[in-house]
Amino acid sequence: MNALMRVENLKKNYGKVEAVRDISFSIPEGTCFGLLGPNGAGKTTTIEIMEGILSPTSGSVYFRDREIDNHFRQKVGIQFQSTALPEFIMVKETLDMFRAFYPNPRSLDEIIEICSPSVIIDRDKRKFSSG
């Protein structure tokens, strides 16, 4: 099976602190993948490098055999554990804000059609369960 993502000799240093120490692995397509380890092991740092949020000190990350770059960021969606969205915006405004992150976004009406959030589209996002 081909690797969807591949991490090769990844290192990340913050000054003298070695957050990620020369790790390599691949993730086959169709696999549910997670990193396990104790606090301070470099899990979050590794994931953030894989997402393209952080740059590695050295090493490479590949998506479909292509080193991650701006093209990767435009094609892959990332669900953050938490965000700092403005407190008082509605679902519709949130969708509109996120669609603006992309160079050729679908129209807001098309996104609403595809995702079918019509029952909640004008609801205050603070009233949703975070689960």
Helices and strands as residue ranges (DSSP letters): E 3-14, E 17-28, H 43-50, E 58-63, E 66-67, H 70-75, H 91-99, H 108-115, G 125-127
